[in-house]
Amino acid sequence: MANIKGNKSIILSTQEKEIIVKEHFEKEMTFSQFSKKYNVSYSAIRKWCLDYEIYGLSALESQTGKMNVKQKGKAKPSSRSLDPKDREIAMLKKQLKQANMERDIWKKFDELMRESQKKK
Protein backbone atom coordinates (compact mmCIF):
# COMPACT_ATOMS: atom_id res chain seq x y z
CA MET A 1 0.00 0.00 0.00
CA ALA A 2 2.85 2.44 0.52
CA ASN A 3 5.75 3.69 -1.44
CA ILE A 4 8.56 2.31 0.66
CA LYS A 5 11.89 3.45 -0.76
CA GLY A 6 12.28 2.12 -4.26
CA ASN A 7 8.90 0.41 -4.45
CA LYS A 8 6.16 1.64 -6.72
CA SER A 9 3.19 2.91 -4.75
CA ILE A 10 -0.17 1.24 -5.07
CA ILE A 11 -3.17 3.46 -5.66
CA LEU A 12 -5.93 2.75 -3.16
CA SER A 13 -9.54 2.59 -4.22
CA THR A 14 -12.01 5.22 -3.12
CA GLN A 15 -13.64 2.68 -0.79
CA GLU A 16 -10.32 1.86 0.91
CA LYS A 17 -9.57 5.55 1.40
CA GLU A 18 -13.06 6.11 2.78
CA ILE A 19 -12.59 3.30 5.32
CA ILE A 20 -9.30 4.82 6.51
CA VAL A 21 -10.74 8.36 6.74
CA LYS A 22 -13.90 7.30 8.58
CA GLU A 23 -11.86 5.20 11.00
CA HIS A 24 -9.64 8.22 11.65
CA PHE A 25 -12.63 10.36 12.63
CA GLU A 26 -14.24 7.61 14.72
CA LYS A 27 -11.16 6.52 16.65
CA GLU A 28 -9.40 9.90 16.60
CA MET A 29 -5.99 8.30 16.17
CA THR A 30 -3.13 10.38 14.84
CA PHE A 31 -2.18 10.46 11.18
CA SER A 32 1.14 8.80 11.97
CA GLN A 33 -0.61 5.92 13.75
CA PHE A 34 -2.77 5.34 10.67
CA SER A 35 0.29 5.68 8.47
CA LYS A 36 1.92 2.77 10.27
CA LYS A 37 -1.28 0.73 10.52
CA TYR A 38 -2.17 0.92 6.82
CA ASN A 39 1.37 1.39 5.47
CA VAL A 40 0.37 4.62 3.70
CA SER A 41 2.29 7.87 3.94
CA TYR A 42 1.40 10.34 6.68
CA SER A 43 0.91 13.15 4.16
CA ALA A 44 -1.51 11.09 2.04
CA ILE A 45 -3.74 10.24 5.00
CA ARG A 46 -3.63 13.83 6.24
CA LYS A 47 -4.62 15.14 2.81
CA TRP A 48 -7.46 12.62 2.48
CA CYS A 49 -8.87 13.57 5.90
CA LEU A 50 -8.65 17.32 5.35
CA ASP A 51 -10.12 17.10 1.85
CA TYR A 52 -12.87 14.75 3.05
CA GLU A 53 -13.95 17.29 5.68
CA ILE A 54 -14.26 20.00 3.05
CA TYR A 55 -15.32 18.21 -0.13
CA GLY A 56 -16.80 14.95 1.07
CA LEU A 57 -16.45 11.59 -0.66
CA SER A 58 -15.65 13.13 -4.06
CA ALA A 59 -12.28 14.28 -2.67
CA LEU A 60 -11.17 10.66 -2.29
CA GLU A 61 -11.74 9.76 -5.94
CA SER A 62 -8.59 9.18 -7.96
CA GLN A 63 -7.60 12.08 -10.22
CA THR A 64 -5.10 10.04 -12.20
CA GLY A 65 -5.47 9.23 -15.86
CA LYS A 66 -5.24 10.96 -19.17
CA MET A 67 -7.49 13.73 -20.35
CA ASN A 68 -10.13 12.76 -22.88
CA VAL A 69 -9.16 13.70 -26.45
CA LYS A 70 -12.35 15.76 -26.78
CA GLN A 71 -11.43 17.80 -23.72
CA LYS A 72 -7.88 18.73 -24.74
CA GLY A 73 -7.42 22.45 -24.49
CA LYS A 74 -10.43 22.79 -22.21
CA ALA A 75 -10.25 23.00 -18.46
CA LYS A 76 -11.15 19.71 -16.83
CA PRO A 77 -14.15 20.16 -14.56
CA SER A 78 -13.13 19.66 -10.96
CA SER A 79 -14.95 17.02 -8.97
CA ARG A 80 -14.26 19.17 -5.95
CA SER A 81 -16.38 22.08 -7.13
CA LEU A 82 -19.23 21.15 -4.86
CA ASP A 83 -22.44 22.96 -4.28
CA PRO A 84 -21.91 25.89 -1.87
CA LYS A 85 -24.45 24.30 0.47
CA ASP A 86 -22.33 21.13 0.70
CA ARG A 87 -19.23 23.19 1.46
CA GLU A 88 -21.11 25.09 4.13
CA ILE A 89 -22.38 21.85 5.68
CA ALA A 90 -18.83 20.46 5.78
CA MET A 91 -17.54 23.68 7.34
CA LEU A 92 -20.34 23.69 9.93
CA LYS A 93 -19.65 20.05 10.84
CA LYS A 94 -16.01 20.93 11.37
CA GLN A 95 -16.95 23.92 13.55
CA LEU A 96 -19.35 21.76 15.58
CA LYS A 97 -16.66 19.18 16.21
CA GLN A 98 -14.29 21.95 17.34
CA ALA A 99 -16.95 23.48 19.62
CA ASN A 100 -17.67 20.08 21.19
CA MET A 101 -13.98 19.55 21.88
CA GLU A 102 -13.71 23.01 23.46
CA ARG A 103 -16.79 22.31 25.60
CA ASP A 104 -15.26 19.06 26.83
CA ILE A 105 -12.02 20.85 27.70
CA TRP A 106 -13.90 23.53 29.66
CA LYS A 107 -15.91 20.86 31.50
CA LYS A 108 -12.71 19.09 32.51
CA PHE A 109 -11.15 22.40 33.57
CA ASP A 110 -14.21 23.26 35.67
CA GLU A 111 -14.14 19.81 37.27
CA LEU A 112 -10.45 20.16 38.14
CA MET A 113 -10.99 23.63 39.60
CA ARG A 114 -13.82 22.38 41.81
CA GLU A 115 -11.71 19.47 43.03
CA SER A 116 -8.81 21.77 43.88
CA GLN A 117 -11.14 24.12 45.80
CA LYS A 118 -12.56 21.20 47.82
CA LYS A 119 -9.06 20.17 48.86
CA LYS A 120 -8.36 23.60 50.35
VEXRO-856228 format. One record per atom (N, C-alpha, C): residue in one letter; y, x, z. Coordinates in steps of 0.05 Angstrom, whole numbers, padded with zeros to 5 digits, always signed. Last residue first. Layout:
N
aYXZ ...
// end
This chain:
120
k+00450-00177+00990 k+00472-00167+01007 k+00475-00182+01032 k+00412-00205+00962 k+00403-00181+00977 k+00425-00171+00996 k+00442-00242+00935 k+00424-00251+00956 k+00415-00228+00974 q+00465-00211+00896 q+00482-00223+00916 q+00466-00233+00940 s+00422-00198+00864 s+00435-00176+00878 s+00454-00187+00899 e+00409-00249+00844 e+00389-00234+00861 e+00403-00212+00876 r+00454-00259+00813 r+00448-00276+00836 r+00428-00263+00855 m+00449-00219+00774 m+00473-00220+00792 m+00467-00237+00817 l+00402-00235+00749 l+00403-00209+00763 l+00427-00208+00782 e+00419-00284+00727 e+00396-00283+00745 e+00397-00257+00762 d+00458-00266+00692 d+00465-00284+00713 d+00444-00284+00735 f+00426-00236+00656 f+00448-00223+00671 f+00455-00240+00696 k+00394-00276+00635 k+00382-00254+00650 k+00403-00240+00668 k+00434-00306+00609 k+00417-00318+00630 k+00405-00297+00648 w+00453-00269+00572 w+00471-00278+00593 w+00455-00291+00616 i+00407-00264+00540 i+00417-00240+00554 i+00435-00249+00577 d+00403-00316+00520 d+00381-00305+00537 d+00390-00281+00553 r+00450-00317+00490 r+00446-00336+00512 r+00425-00326+00531 e+00438-00279+00451 e+00460-00274+00469 e+00458-00292+00494 m+00396-00305+00424 m+00391-00280+00438 m+00413-00274+00458 n+00424-00350+00405 n+00402-00353+00424 n+00395-00328+00439 a+00459-00324+00369 a+00470-00339+00392 a+00448-00343+00414 q+00422-00304+00332 q+00439-00286+00347 q+00450-00299+00372 k+00402-00352+00312 k+00384-00333+00324 k+00399-00314+00342 l+00449-00373+00290 l+00435-00387+00312 l+00416-00368+00326 q+00459-00337+00249 q+00478-00339+00271 q+00466-00353+00295 k+00415-00347+00216 k+00419-00320+00227 k+00437-00321+00251 k+00426-00399+00202 k+00401-00393+00217 k+00403-00366+00230 l+00473-00392+00174 l+00474-00407+00199 l+00449-00402+00215 m+00454-00364+00129 m+00474-00351+00147 m+00474-00365+00174 a+00420-00402+00107 a+00409-00377+00116 a+00428-00363+00135 i+00459-00441+00095 i+00437-00448+00114 i+00425-00422+00125 e+00490-00414+00057 e+00502-00422+00083 e+00480-00428+00104 r+00452-00409+00017 r+00464-00385+00029 r+00475-00391+00056 d+00445-00462+00004 d+00423-00447+00014 d+00432-00421+00028 k+00496-00475-00014 k+00486-00489+00009 k+00463-00473+00021 p+00502-00445-00061 p+00518-00438-00037 p+00508-00452-00012 d+00440-00428-00090 d+00459-00449-00086 d+00475-00441-00061 l+00431-00359-00108 l+00423-00385-00097 l+00447-00404-00095 s+00417-00311-00142 s+00442-00328-00143 s+00434-00356-00134 r+00371-00284-00145 r+00383-00285-00119 r+00409-00302-00119 s+00355-00279-00195 s+00340-00299-00179 s+00353-00302-00152 s+00404-00272-00245 s+00393-00263-00219 s+00379-00285-00205 p+00396-00266-00314 p+00403-00283-00291 p+00389-00274-00266 k+00418-00209-00347 k+00394-00223-00337 k+00403-00240-00313 a+00465-00210-00398 a+00460-00205-00369 a+00436-00222-00361 k+00446-00188-00462 k+00456-00209-00444 k+00449-00201-00415 g+00420-00147-00486 g+00449-00148-00490 g+00462-00170-00472 k+00362-00184-00493 k+00375-00158-00495 k+00404-00161-00501 q+00335-00232-00494 q+00356-00229-00474 q+00370-00202-00476 k+00294-00228-00530 k+00315-00247-00536 k+00339-00243-00517 v+00260-00192-00505 v+00274-00183-00529 v+00297-00202-00535 n+00264-00188-00434 n+00255-00203-00458 n+00272-00194-00482 m+00258-00127-00399 m+00275-00150-00407 m+00263-00162-00433 k+00200-00109-00362 k+00219-00105-00383 k+00234-00131-00390 g+00192-00099-00291 g+00185-00109-00317 g+00206-00105-00337 t+00209-00122-00225 t+00201-00102-00244 t+00193-00115-00270 q+00221-00153-00183 q+00242-00152-00204 q+00234-00132-00226 s+00181-00198-00146 s+00184-00172-00159 s+00204-00173-00182 e+00208-00236-00093 e+00195-00235-00119 e+00201-00208-00132 l+00238-00239-00048 l+00213-00223-00046 l+00199-00221-00073 a+00279-00274-00056 a+00286-00246-00053 a+00261-00228-00053 s+00257-00324-00055 s+00263-00313-00081 s+00269-00283-00080 l+00256-00339-00001 l+00232-00329-00013 l+00237-00316-00040 g+00324-00321+00019 g+00299-00336+00021 g+00276-00323+00006 y+00371-00293+00023 y+00364-00306-00003 y+00339-00323-00002 i+00377-00276+00077 i+00400-00285+00061 i+00391-00303+00038 e+00327-00263+00097 e+00346-00279+00114 e+00368-00291+00097 y+00308-00232+00056 y+00295-00257+00061 y+00313-00275+00078 d+00339-00185+00061 d+00342-00202+00037 d+00330-00230+00041 l+00318-00167+00110 l+00346-00173+00107 l+00351-00191+00083 c+00263-00160+00096 c+00271-00177+00118 c+00301-00186+00116 w+00265-00123+00053 w+00252-00149+00050 w+00262-00169+00071 k+00289-00079+00078 k+00303-00092+00056 k+00291-00120+00052 r+00250-00066+00116 r+00277-00073+00125 r+00291-00088+00103 i+00208-00052+00082 i+00205-00075+00100 i+00232-00084+00110 a+00231-00007+00056 a+00222-00030+00041 a+00220-00055+00059 s+00240+00029+00098 s+00263+00018+00083 s+00255-00006+00067 y+00188+00041+00115 y+00207+00028+00134 y+00229+00014+00118 s+00134+00031+00069 s+00157+00046+00079 s+00176+00028+00096 v+00071+00012+00093 v+00092+00007+00074 v+00117+00021+00086 n+00026+00004+00126 n+00028+00027+00109 n+00048+00023+00086 y+00025-00035+00164 y+00018-00043+00136 y+00020-00020+00116 k+00036-00006+00211 k+00015-00026+00210 k+00006-00032+00182 k+00081+00026+00199 k+00055+00038+00205 k+00032+00019+00202 s+00118-00015+00189 s+00114+00006+00169 s+00087+00019+00174 f+00119-00042+00237 f+00107-00055+00213 f+00101-00035+00191 q+00145-00003+00267 q+00118-00012+00275 q+00104-00026+00252 s+00194+00000+00240 s+00176+00023+00239 s+00148+00015+00248 f+00216-00050+00251 f+00209-00044+00224 f+00190-00020+00223 t+00188-00079+00312 t+00208-00063+00297 t+00198-00057+00269 m+00173-00148+00322 m+00166-00120+00323 m+00187-00104+00307 e+00174-00204+00326 e+00198-00188+00332 e+00191-00159+00338 k+00138-00242+00312 k+00130-00223+00333 k+00153-00205+00342 e+00167-00272+00273 e+00152-00285+00294 e+00147-00266+00318 f+00189-00234+00238 f+00207-00253+00253 f+00193-00267+00276 h+00143-00208+00220 h+00164-00193+00233 h+00182-00211+00250 e+00115-00249+00196 e+00104-00237+00220 e+00125-00221+00235 k+00149-00256+00152 k+00146-00278+00172 k+00134-00267+00198 v+00140-00207+00126 v+00167-00215+00135 v+00165-00236+00156 i+00085-00208+00114 i+00096-00186+00130 i+00123-00195+00142 i+00082-00254+00082 i+00066-00252+00106 i+00078-00231+00125 e+00115-00238+00039 e+00122-00261+00056 e+00107-00261+00082 k+00085-00197+00016 k+00111-00191+00028 k+00119-00214+00047 e+00042-00227-00002 e+00037-00206+00018 e+00063-00199+00032 q+00067-00261-00039 q+00054-00273-00016 q+00049-00252+00006 t+00085-00225-00077 t+00104-00240-00062 t+00092-00252-00037 s+00046-00164-00074 s+00052-00191-00084 s+00073-00204-00067 l+00067-00096-00078 l+00055-00119-00063 l+00063-00145-00076 i+00050-00042-00116 i+00069-00063-00113 i+00055-00087-00100 i+00036+00022-00092 i+00025-00003-00101 i+00045-00025-00096 s+00056+00087-00113 s+00058+00064-00095 s+00047+00039-00108 k+00017+00144-00122 k+00033+00123-00134 k+00033+00099-00116 n+00023+00201-00080 n+00008+00178-00089 n+00027+00158-00102 g+00059+00240-00062 g+00042+00246-00085 g+00026+00222-00096 k+00062+00215+00002 k+00069+00238-00015 k+00049+00243-00038 i+00050+00147-00003 i+00046+00171+00013 i+00048+00195-00006 n+00072+00092-00012 n+00074+00115-00029 n+00073+00140-00011 a+00024+00041+00008 a+00049+00057+00010 a+00049+00080-00009 m-00024+00016+00000 m+00000+00000+00000 m+00025+00017+00000 
// end
